[in-house]
Amino acid sequence: DDWGSCSDNEDYFQDRNEDDDEEDCYSSGFLSKLQFRKDISKARWVDDLAMAEVVEKKGKMWVTMGIVRNGNTYCSIEETLFLIEIGALHVLDGNDIHLSLKELYEKLSNGKSGCYWELFEVYKHLRSLGYVVGRHGIPWSVKGQQMKSGTCSLEGSQESNEMLEMEPKDENSVIELFNNMQITDVSPAFNVYLPNSKFRKSSPGDPSFVLYISRCSPPSRVEIEALERKHGAIPFKFCHVENGRVSFFSFAKTELPVLP
């Protein structure tokens, strides 16, 4: 057999459940234009974490946004930027001075958050379509886990996940998990879930698919077969961003006819 590829973009996501009650703010119209709304949550940016700690929650979006550590909710920079763009979040610095969207974009570009512009575009695209999106390898909620300063990145190891789950009283935080991560040409970026009104951070279940970011050349057959063994029954997709266009693709085995 041989490998056939299917390249798609927004059409791939048309199988989502339109009846689930994810907030209307995730409609495809909310992309980059700053929005304004009545109920606005507040957060404080923590430079050592390269994340925003939520101090005042308003709206339903917190059911599916932010990670929970020791009862506190923290937003990654991609979540923070997305919420600011849709007018749902105000972010303050350590001196309670309001941070502008431009200042947050600059924090994205400094490389300390484990995120980069193309990755943010992918996150924003998926959230605007209504999907629940979390960083791959980062648990949504860990009881008793403390946050500690460090540098965020994108790909976690199994050993680090086990450390988080088995040693909840250890002061090592999820940020140390981030420190053990790497960004490669093909990196697992996000766990993606279909819109679901019953989604719970404490028990999110398996994602609908794991999304890999392809930054340069397409993955090789060897890499794809390795990912199939790694993920088992959980589907995985690839994403590529070029000139602001977000494209999603997957690979499937096909039987080629024997020519006479």
Backbone as CSV, one residue per row, in Angstrom:
resi,resn,N_x,N_y,N_z,CA_x,CA_y,CA_z,C_x,C_y,C_z
1,ASP,0.833,-1.197,0.000,0.000,0.000,0.000,0.868,1.246,0.000
2,ASP,0.242,2.402,-0.131,0.969,3.662,-0.190,0.195,4.684,0.627
3,TRP,0.798,5.829,0.767,0.152,6.868,1.569,-0.522,7.883,0.667
4,GLY,-1.761,8.167,0.982,-2.467,9.242,0.283,-2.758,10.322,1.287
5,SER,-2.720,11.528,0.877,-2.959,12.630,1.805,-4.234,13.350,1.436
6,CYS,-4.870,13.896,2.456,-6.048,14.724,2.202,-5.797,16.071,2.845
7,SER,-5.800,17.100,2.052,-5.560,18.449,2.547,-6.890,19.164,2.656
8,ASP,-7.103,19.797,3.794,-8.353,20.505,3.983,-8.125,21.702,4.875
9,ASN,-9.182,22.516,4.981,-9.100,23.674,5.852,-10.345,23.691,6.708
10,GLU,-11.208,24.685,6.547,-12.367,24.782,7.418,-13.369,23.670,7.149
11,ASP,-13.365,23.102,5.935,-14.334,22.061,5.624,-14.179,20.865,6.542
12,TYR,-12.959,20.631,7.008,-12.721,19.479,7.872,-13.532,19.561,9.159
13,PHE,-13.798,20.785,9.602,-14.417,20.978,10.899,-15.929,21.122,10.828
14,GLN,-16.528,20.881,9.671,-17.963,21.063,9.553,-18.762,19.937,10.200
15,ASP,-18.070,18.898,10.707,-18.783,17.816,11.358,-19.003,18.080,12.834
16,ARG,-18.629,19.273,13.298,-18.800,19.557,14.718,-20.277,19.666,15.062
17,ASN,-20.611,19.484,16.319,-21.987,19.520,16.794,-22.415,20.961,17.015
18,GLU,-23.260,21.463,16.145,-23.677,22.855,16.227,-24.642,23.097,17.373
19,ASP,-25.183,22.033,17.977,-26.202,22.205,18.998,-25.620,22.423,20.381
20,ASP,-24.331,22.155,20.570,-23.727,22.365,21.873,-23.679,23.848,22.177
21,ASP,-23.730,24.184,23.478,-23.945,25.582,23.840,-22.658,26.306,24.192
22,GLU,-21.612,26.114,23.418,-20.420,26.951,23.581,-20.815,28.384,23.259
23,GLU,-20.173,29.336,23.889,-20.603,30.722,23.752,-20.506,31.223,22.319
24,ASP,-21.426,32.156,21.989,-21.464,32.708,20.641,-20.203,33.487,20.294
25,CYS,-19.400,33.832,21.311,-18.203,34.616,21.022,-17.193,33.821,20.224
26,TYR,-17.399,32.515,20.062,-16.459,31.707,19.313,-16.884,31.523,17.866
27,SER,-17.819,32.331,17.382,-18.194,32.247,15.980,-17.035,32.709,15.121
28,SER,-17.028,32.275,13.839,-15.869,32.508,12.987,-15.622,33.978,12.692
29,GLY,-16.564,34.847,13.015,-16.356,36.255,12.754,-15.375,36.918,13.699
30,PHE,-15.127,36.305,14.857,-14.252,36.902,15.847,-12.832,36.410,15.613
31,LEU,-12.078,37.100,14.804,-10.731,36.651,14.487,-9.696,37.605,15.071
32,SER,-9.474,38.744,14.482,-8.418,39.611,14.970,-8.901,40.991,15.405
33,LYS,-10.121,41.361,15.035,-10.626,42.674,15.411,-11.022,42.678,16.879
34,LEU,-10.536,43.675,17.612,-10.830,43.776,19.029,-12.325,43.963,19.242
35,GLN,-12.903,43.149,20.123,-14.336,43.196,20.394,-14.584,43.839,21.759
36,PHE,-15.837,44.196,22.011,-16.205,44.802,23.277,-17.473,44.128,23.790
37,ARG,-17.517,43.894,25.103,-18.675,43.240,25.697,-18.918,43.789,27.095
38,LYS,-20.051,43.442,27.645,-20.463,43.997,28.930,-19.752,43.329,30.093
39,ASP,-19.760,42.004,30.134,-19.149,41.263,31.235,-17.713,40.905,30.874
40,ILE,-16.774,41.461,31.620,-15.359,41.264,31.313,-14.647,40.681,32.530
41,SER,-13.928,39.599,32.318,-13.126,39.001,33.374,-11.824,39.775,33.537
42,LYS,-11.155,39.547,34.668,-9.884,40.225,34.930,-8.809,39.203,35.288
43,ALA,-7.592,39.500,34.863,-6.461,38.622,35.162,-5.227,39.475,35.399
44,ARG,-4.245,38.883,36.068,-2.975,39.574,36.323,-1.851,38.794,35.661
45,TRP,-1.089,39.459,34.813,-0.003,38.793,34.102,1.160,38.523,35.055
46,VAL,1.654,37.282,35.034,2.775,36.868,35.876,3.954,36.573,34.961
47,ASP,4.930,37.464,34.953,6.055,37.324,34.028,6.832,36.040,34.255
48,ASP,7.025,35.660,35.522,7.801,34.456,35.817,7.150,33.205,35.252
49,LEU,5.830,33.221,35.134,5.101,32.074,34.598,4.841,32.206,33.108
50,ALA,4.936,33.439,32.594,4.524,33.734,31.218,3.073,33.312,31.005
51,MET,2.254,33.548,32.031,0.836,33.217,32.008,0.074,34.301,32.758
52,ALA,-1.238,34.297,32.606,-2.096,35.239,33.318,-2.895,34.491,34.380
53,GLU,-2.847,34.983,35.608,-3.644,34.402,36.686,-4.984,35.127,36.750
54,VAL,-6.052,34.385,36.610,-7.392,34.976,36.583,-7.800,35.356,37.999
55,VAL,-8.209,36.603,38.184,-8.598,37.084,39.508,-10.091,37.355,39.601
56,GLU,-10.758,37.487,38.462,-12.207,37.705,38.456,-12.801,37.064,37.211
57,LYS,-13.668,36.079,37.422,-14.254,35.336,36.301,-15.674,35.806,36.018
58,LYS,-15.947,36.029,34.744,-17.299,36.331,34.293,-17.538,35.604,32.979
59,GLY,-18.718,35.013,32.849,-19.032,34.300,31.616,-18.787,32.807,31.725
60,LYS,-19.294,32.085,30.742,-19.222,30.624,30.737,-17.925,30.074,30.152
61,MET,-17.109,30.924,29.539,-15.952,30.396,28.815,-14.929,29.739,29.726
62,TRP,-14.989,30.020,31.045,-13.990,29.459,31.945,-14.179,27.975,32.177
63,VAL,-15.314,27.437,31.751,-15.501,25.983,31.820,-14.492,25.278,30.919
64,THR,-14.110,25.926,29.829,-13.237,25.288,28.843,-11.948,26.066,28.593
65,MET,-11.628,27.032,29.440,-10.407,27.810,29.234,-9.619,27.914,30.524
66,GLY,-8.297,27.876,30.399,-7.425,28.001,31.551,-7.170,26.672,32.230
67,ILE,-5.994,26.545,32.840,-5.681,25.360,33.634,-5.845,25.713,35.107
68,VAL,-6.177,24.721,35.911,-6.450,24.943,37.330,-5.343,24.312,38.160
69,ARG,-4.736,25.111,39.029,-3.718,24.641,39.953,-4.006,25.221,41.326
70,ASN,-4.225,24.330,42.301,-4.459,24.740,43.683,-5.610,25.740,43.796
71,GLY,-6.650,25.514,43.004,-7.833,26.359,43.061,-7.749,27.634,42.251
72,ASN,-6.591,27.931,41.678,-6.427,29.132,40.862,-6.426,28.773,39.381
73,THR,-6.922,29.688,38.566,-6.982,29.473,37.120,-5.926,30.325,36.430
74,TYR,-5.175,29.679,35.545,-4.113,30.356,34.806,-4.361,30.201,33.314
75,CYS,-4.151,31.279,32.572,-4.327,31.263,31.122,-2.979,31.300,30.425
76,SER,-2.807,30.447,29.441,-1.633,30.536,28.584,-1.723,31.818,27.770
77,ILE,-0.642,32.177,27.115,-0.658,33.439,26.379,-1.613,33.386,25.193
78,GLU,-1.769,32.195,24.571,-2.704,32.126,23.451,-4.150,32.291,23.924
79,GLU,-4.468,31.732,25.099,-5.804,31.936,25.662,-6.010,33.401,26.033
80,THR,-4.988,33.982,26.656,-5.065,35.378,27.077,-5.313,36.304,25.895
81,LEU,-4.543,36.133,24.833,-4.700,36.982,23.649,-6.069,36.802,23.010
82,PHE,-6.517,35.555,22.927,-7.815,35.296,22.315,-8.932,35.984,23.094
83,LEU,-8.890,35.871,24.421,-9.933,36.475,25.245,-9.894,37.997,25.180
84,ILE,-8.700,38.567,25.089,-8.604,40.022,24.942,-9.189,40.455,23.604
85,GLU,-8.878,39.714,22.552,-9.367,40.080,21.219,-10.891,40.038,21.121
86,ILE,-11.520,39.119,21.852,-12.978,39.058,21.799,-13.620,39.927,22.881
87,GLY,-12.783,40.692,23.594,-13.300,41.636,24.573,-13.774,41.012,25.864
88,ALA,-13.290,39.808,26.182,-13.769,39.090,27.363,-12.817,39.163,28.546
89,LEU,-11.651,39.809,28.384,-10.649,39.795,29.453,-9.857,41.097,29.466
90,HIS,-9.649,41.617,30.683,-8.715,42.706,30.915,-7.529,42.135,31.684
91,VAL,-6.328,42.494,31.279,-5.127,41.967,31.925,-4.336,43.114,32.540
92,LEU,-3.947,42.936,33.796,-3.155,43.920,34.522,-1.755,43.380,34.757
93,ASP,-0.797,44.296,34.963,0.540,43.848,35.339,0.641,43.789,36.857
94,GLY,1.844,43.574,37.380,2.017,43.449,38.820,1.712,44.712,39.590
95,ASN,1.671,45.849,38.898,1.351,47.129,39.533,-0.082,47.566,39.251
96,ASP,-0.903,46.629,38.814,-2.312,46.886,38.503,-2.492,47.902,37.379
97,ILE,-1.538,47.952,36.469,-1.650,48.797,35.283,-2.138,47.945,34.122
98,HIS,-3.127,48.458,33.415,-3.730,47.705,32.318,-2.721,47.453,31.208
99,LEU,-2.626,46.203,30.748,-1.756,45.838,29.637,-2.548,45.891,28.339
100,SER,-1.995,46.554,27.354,-2.666,46.659,26.066,-2.473,45.387,25.260
101,LEU,-3.284,45.251,24.220,-3.151,44.098,23.332,-1.771,44.094,22.680
102,LYS,-1.270,45.264,22.328,0.056,45.359,21.720,1.129,44.835,22.660
103,GLU,1.024,45.168,23.940,2.017,44.701,24.912,1.976,43.185,25.061
104,LEU,0.787,42.603,24.971,0.676,41.146,25.043,1.226,40.497,23.789
105,TYR,1.029,41.127,22.631,1.634,40.613,21.397,3.158,40.589,21.521
106,GLU,3.715,41.620,22.159,5.164,41.669,22.354,5.633,40.537,23.261
107,LYS,4.834,40.193,24.255,5.184,39.067,25.122,5.140,37.755,24.346
108,LEU,4.240,37.668,23.392,4.187,36.479,22.541,5.461,36.354,21.715
109,SER,5.983,37.480,21.261,7.140,37.454,20.364,8.461,37.233,21.087
110,ASN,8.489,37.368,22.423,9.771,37.232,23.115,10.191,35.785,23.344
111,GLY,9.308,34.835,23.035,9.676,33.427,23.089,9.638,32.784,24.459
112,LYS,9.257,33.520,25.508,9.269,32.960,26.855,8.028,32.137,27.181
113,SER,6.998,32.258,26.379,5.713,31.627,26.701,5.555,30.238,26.111
114,GLY,6.526,29.800,25.285,6.376,28.515,24.616,5.407,28.565,23.465
115,CYS,5.022,29.761,23.063,4.092,29.940,21.954,4.730,30.871,20.939
116,TYR,4.231,30.849,19.727,4.697,31.747,18.683,3.497,32.125,17.835
117,TRP,3.680,33.083,16.932,2.539,33.684,16.255,1.703,32.663,15.492
118,GLU,2.360,31.777,14.721,1.609,30.796,13.935,0.785,29.884,14.834
119,LEU,1.344,29.524,15.971,0.621,28.662,16.898,-0.603,29.378,17.456
120,PHE,-0.451,30.657,17.750,-1.591,31.442,18.213,-2.667,31.511,17.144
121,GLU,-2.270,31.662,15.883,-3.251,31.697,14.799,-4.039,30.393,14.725
122,VAL,-3.358,29.272,14.937,-4.035,27.973,14.933,-5.023,27.900,16.087
123,TYR,-4.566,28.291,17.284,-5.446,28.266,18.453,-6.670,29.137,18.222
124,LYS,-6.454,30.346,17.741,-7.561,31.278,17.515,-8.542,30.729,16.485
125,HIS,-8.004,30.109,15.445,-8.855,29.543,14.397,-9.757,28.444,14.967
126,LEU,-9.183,27.558,15.755,-9.965,26.459,16.327,-11.001,26.964,17.323
127,ARG,-10.605,27.896,18.187,-11.553,28.421,19.163,-12.669,29.204,18.482
128,SER,-12.350,29.899,17.411,-13.378,30.664,16.708,-14.404,29.754,16.059
129,LEU,-14.020,28.491,15.810,-14.959,27.508,15.269,-15.730,26.778,16.368
130,GLY,-15.412,27.059,17.627,-16.162,26.472,18.725,-15.503,25.308,19.423
131,TYR,-14.297,24.932,19.010,-13.641,23.775,19.609,-13.068,24.103,20.982
132,VAL,-12.966,23.089,21.823,-12.278,23.188,23.105,-10.826,22.795,22.850
133,VAL,-9.899,23.672,23.213,-8.499,23.477,22.845,-7.605,23.639,24.067
134,GLY,-6.769,22.646,24.311,-5.807,22.722,25.404,-4.437,22.289,24.926
135,ARG,-3.398,22.782,25.556,-2.045,22.391,25.170,-1.830,20.898,25.409
136,HIS,-1.243,20.258,24.444,-0.971,18.829,24.555,0.049,18.579,25.668
137,GLY,-0.241,17.595,26.513,0.678,17.223,27.575,0.540,18.029,28.843
138,ILE,-0.343,19.024,28.854,-0.551,19.847,30.046,-1.922,19.540,30.628
139,PRO,-1.999,18.907,31.803,-3.300,18.576,32.386,-4.141,19.826,32.633
140,TRP,-5.434,19.696,32.410,-6.342,20.816,32.664,-6.392,21.151,34.149
141,SER,-6.357,20.119,34.973,-6.510,20.329,36.411,-5.699,19.288,37.161
142,VAL,-4.919,19.746,38.151,-4.152,18.844,39.006,-4.336,19.306,40.439
143,LYS,-4.920,18.467,41.276,-5.189,18.834,42.658,-3.877,18.970,43.436
144,GLY,-3.786,20.051,44.204,-2.637,20.254,45.067,-1.389,20.711,44.351
145,GLN,-1.470,20.952,43.055,-0.276,21.329,42.294,-0.045,22.832,42.373
146,GLN,1.152,23.232,42.771,1.494,24.641,42.873,2.138,25.124,41.585
147,MET,1.890,26.384,41.244,2.568,26.990,40.113,3.915,27.522,40.574
148,LYS,4.911,27.415,39.707,6.246,27.891,40.022,6.852,28.495,38.775
149,SER,7.699,29.498,38.947,8.237,30.207,37.790,9.054,29.295,36.900
150,GLY,9.062,29.642,35.611,9.806,28.852,34.641,9.434,29.289,33.246
151,THR,9.823,28.499,32.268,9.547,28.817,30.869,8.618,27.789,30.279
152,CYS,7.571,28.241,29.582,6.603,27.343,28.980,7.074,26.903,27.605
153,SER,6.717,25.680,27.247,6.930,25.218,25.881,5.801,24.290,25.529
154,LEU,5.992,23.386,24.540,4.827,22.740,23.971,4.734,21.236,24.064
155,GLU,5.791,20.499,24.214,5.678,19.056,24.116,6.143,18.397,25.398
156,GLY,5.266,17.687,26.090,5.587,17.098,27.369,6.015,15.660,27.274
157,SER,6.787,15.219,28.266,7.212,13.829,28.310,6.288,13.041,29.211
158,GLN,6.222,11.731,28.998,5.368,10.886,29.823,5.824,10.919,31.269
159,GLU,7.160,10.973,31.475,7.677,10.994,32.830,7.231,12.242,33.570
160,SER,7.213,13.375,32.888,6.797,14.617,33.527,5.332,14.574,33.894
161,ASN,4.493,14.015,33.008,3.070,13.881,33.308,2.856,12.995,34.518
162,GLU,3.620,11.899,34.591,3.482,10.998,35.720,3.909,11.686,37.004
163,MET,4.931,12.524,36.924,5.368,13.267,38.093,4.255,14.166,38.598
164,LEU,3.567,14.832,37.677,2.486,15.724,38.076,1.340,14.965,38.717
165,GLU,1.025,13.791,38.182,-0.124,13.040,38.658,0.171,12.293,39.957
166,MET,1.419,11.848,40.153,1.735,10.981,41.277,2.307,11.735,42.467
167,GLU,2.810,12.972,42.258,3.400,13.717,43.340,2.754,15.097,43.462
168,PRO,1.456,15.124,43.791,0.750,16.403,43.810,1.236,17.365,44.882
169,LYS,1.911,16.857,45.941,2.360,17.732,47.003,3.733,18.323,46.721
170,ASP,4.409,17.837,45.697,5.714,18.362,45.330,5.568,19.793,44.828
171,GLU,6.495,20.663,45.189,6.400,22.060,44.778,6.745,22.257,43.315
172,ASN,7.315,21.230,42.689,7.561,21.340,41.248,6.237,21.550,40.552
173,SER,6.174,22.509,39.669,4.902,22.893,39.067,4.779,22.429,37.646
174,VAL,3.621,22.750,37.076,3.393,22.451,35.667,4.399,23.169,34.791
175,ILE,4.966,24.261,35.278,5.960,24.980,34.497,7.207,24.134,34.308
176,GLU,7.554,23.291,35.281,8.696,22.407,35.109,8.405,21.361,34.050
177,LEU,7.142,20.990,33.938,6.757,20.126,32.818,7.008,20.850,31.506
178,PHE,6.646,22.120,31.452,6.893,22.904,30.243,8.379,22.977,29.921
179,ASN,9.209,23.052,30.961,10.644,23.183,30.738,11.240,21.978,30.037
180,ASN,10.610,20.818,30.185,11.123,19.592,29.579,10.616,19.382,28.166
181,MET,9.973,20.382,27.602,9.360,20.239,26.295,10.243,20.805,25.200
182,GLN,9.943,20.397,23.978,10.716,20.842,22.827,9.777,21.180,21.679
183,ILE,10.205,22.106,20.840,9.489,22.426,19.614,10.327,21.940,18.452
184,THR,9.812,21.032,17.659,10.531,20.471,16.526,9.761,20.789,15.255
185,ASP,10.233,20.240,14.107,9.542,20.493,12.843,8.106,19.993,12.885
186,VAL,7.875,18.865,13.567,6.523,18.337,13.753,6.310,18.155,15.249
187,SER,5.566,19.057,15.861,5.389,19.047,17.309,3.921,18.898,17.672
188,PRO,3.612,18.084,18.705,2.230,18.036,19.184,1.913,19.326,19.919
189,ALA,0.929,20.049,19.445,0.629,21.359,20.014,-0.599,21.338,20.909
190,PHE,-1.719,20.815,20.400,-2.980,20.928,21.116,-3.747,19.617,21.155
191,ASN,-4.471,19.421,22.259,-5.539,18.431,22.309,-6.832,19.163,21.952
192,VAL,-7.567,18.637,20.993,-8.753,19.324,20.481,-9.996,18.483,20.749
193,TYR,-11.005,19.120,21.339,-12.260,18.456,21.683,-13.404,19.121,20.928
194,LEU,-14.392,18.330,20.534,-15.599,18.893,19.946,-16.332,19.734,20.981
195,PRO,-17.086,20.752,20.553,-17.888,21.526,21.500,-18.757,20.598,22.340
196,ASN,-18.739,20.792,23.649,-19.424,19.867,24.544,-19.837,20.610,25.805
197,SER,-21.130,20.739,26.027,-21.629,21.451,27.202,-21.317,20.710,28.494
198,LYS,-20.971,19.424,28.406,-20.665,18.624,29.591,-19.164,18.503,29.844
199,PHE,-18.361,19.265,29.125,-16.910,19.196,29.297,-16.521,19.594,30.715
200,ARG,-15.610,18.821,31.317,-15.119,19.111,32.655,-13.594,19.024,32.659
201,LYS,-12.951,20.026,33.229,-11.494,20.016,33.294,-10.971,18.872,34.150
202,SER,-11.734,18.487,35.168,-11.302,17.406,36.052,-11.355,16.049,35.377
203,SER,-12.168,15.908,34.341,-12.265,14.641,33.607,-12.585,14.932,32.145
204,PRO,-11.625,15.464,31.397,-11.899,15.871,30.014,-12.082,14.709,29.054
205,GLY,-11.560,13.525,29.414,-11.634,12.393,28.498,-10.624,12.528,27.374
206,ASP,-10.664,11.582,26.451,-9.745,11.626,25.315,-10.143,12.740,24.355
207,PRO,-9.168,13.421,23.778,-9.498,14.461,22.794,-10.066,13.864,21.523
208,SER,-10.792,14.674,20.776,-11.280,14.231,19.468,-10.111,13.966,18.533
209,PHE,-9.067,14.769,18.674,-7.818,14.506,17.963,-6.700,15.330,18.581
210,VAL,-5.484,14.865,18.373,-4.283,15.603,18.759,-3.782,16.334,17.522
211,LEU,-3.500,17.618,17.670,-3.070,18.416,16.527,-1.568,18.657,16.579
212,TYR,-0.905,18.292,15.492,0.530,18.527,15.340,0.744,19.722,14.418
213,ILE,1.746,20.516,14.728,2.108,21.650,13.890,3.281,21.255,13.011
214,SER,3.093,21.366,11.725,4.162,21.095,10.763,4.753,22.425,10.329
215,ARG,5.974,22.702,10.765,6.562,24.015,10.529,7.343,24.088,9.223
216,CYS,7.868,22.968,8.790,8.684,22.979,7.569,8.136,21.962,6.582
217,SER,8.869,20.876,6.390,8.441,19.856,5.438,7.371,18.967,6.050
218,PRO,6.535,18.324,5.234,5.521,17.401,5.745,6.175,16.240,6.486
219,PRO,5.459,15.614,7.410,6.030,14.479,8.144,6.300,13.306,7.218
220,SER,7.329,12.553,7.545,7.670,11.382,6.746,6.762,10.221,7.111
221,ARG,6.782,9.194,6.285,5.987,8.002,6.561,6.416,7.366,7.876
222,VAL,7.711,7.346,8.139,8.214,6.765,9.388,7.664,7.533,10.587
223,GLU,7.653,8.863,10.499,7.129,9.678,11.591,5.643,9.420,11.804
224,ILE,4.898,9.315,10.724,3.457,9.081,10.834,3.173,7.728,11.468
225,GLU,3.901,6.708,11.058,3.699,5.379,11.637,4.053,5.375,13.121
226,ALA,5.077,6.131,13.503,5.441,6.234,14.917,4.332,6.916,15.714
227,LEU,3.710,7.938,15.125,2.614,8.627,15.802,1.392,7.729,15.923
228,GLU,1.148,6.887,14.927,0.035,5.937,15.010,0.225,4.993,16.186
229,ARG,1.442,4.521,16.365,1.717,3.624,17.496,1.602,4.371,18.820
230,LYS,2.030,5.616,18.840,2.006,6.405,20.072,0.588,6.701,20.530
231,HIS,-0.284,7.109,19.608,-1.619,7.580,19.981,-2.679,6.487,19.965
232,GLY,-2.398,5.362,19.348,-3.373,4.282,19.346,-4.669,4.690,18.668
233,ALA,-5.766,4.615,19.436,-7.088,4.889,18.865,-7.402,6.379,18.760
234,ILE,-6.575,7.237,19.347,-6.846,8.674,19.299,-6.351,9.237,17.969
235,PRO,-7.230,9.842,17.176,-6.802,10.404,15.888,-5.811,11.549,16.079
236,PHE,-5.004,11.786,15.079,-4.131,12.947,15.093,-4.161,13.599,13.718
237,LYS,-4.030,14.906,13.727,-4.061,15.698,12.502,-2.831,16.590,12.460
238,PHE,-2.576,17.145,11.289,-1.466,18.067,11.118,-2.000,19.432,10.689
239,CYS,-1.233,20.441,11.019,-1.623,21.802,10.682,-0.405,22.564,10.182
240,HIS,-0.638,23.412,9.206,0.435,24.250,8.671,-0.110,25.658,8.460
241,VAL,0.687,26.639,8.824,0.286,28.039,8.672,1.247,28.717,7.709
242,GLU,0.685,29.340,6.689,1.503,30.055,5.714,0.777,31.323,5.286
243,ASN,1.440,32.446,5.485,0.870,33.751,5.117,-0.504,33.973,5.752
244,GLY,-0.643,33.538,6.996,-1.888,33.735,7.720,-2.976,32.728,7.426
245,ARG,-2.747,31.829,6.483,-3.744,30.814,6.140,-3.473,29.541,6.938
246,VAL,-4.472,29.099,7.672,-4.353,27.902,8.501,-4.928,26.714,7.743
247,SER,-4.112,25.710,7.498,-4.552,24.520,6.761,-4.357,23.281,7.618
248,PHE,-5.317,22.386,7.556,-5.273,21.140,8.302,-5.227,19.977,7.323
249,PHE,-4.472,18.957,7.658,-4.407,17.799,6.775,-4.124,16.541,7.577
250,SER,-4.448,15.417,6.974,-4.208,14.113,7.591,-3.774,13.153,6.507
251,PHE,-3.319,11.983,6.926,-2.852,10.972,5.990,-3.637,9.685,6.199
252,ALA,-3.839,8.964,5.117,-4.553,7.689,5.193,-3.883,6.682,4.273
253,LYS,-3.937,5.420,4.659,-3.407,4.366,3.804,-4.390,4.082,2.668
254,THR,-3.855,3.905,1.488,-4.693,3.588,0.335,-4.115,2.397,-0.413
255,GLU,-4.991,1.622,-1.008,-4.585,0.488,-1.834,-4.518,0.935,-3.288
256,LEU,-3.357,0.824,-3.892,-3.199,1.198,-5.289,-3.443,-0.017,-6.179
257,PRO,-4.224,0.134,-7.228,-4.476,-1.003,-8.123,-3.200,-1.416,-8.853
258,VAL,-3.103,-2.698,-9.114,-1.958,-3.225,-9.858,-2.221,-3.036,-11.343
259,LEU,-1.360,-2.277,-11.981,-1.541,-2.009,-13.407,-1.073,-3.201,-14.244
260,PRO,-1.773,-3.478,-15.336,-1.373,-4.610,-16.186,-0.035,-4.334,-16.881
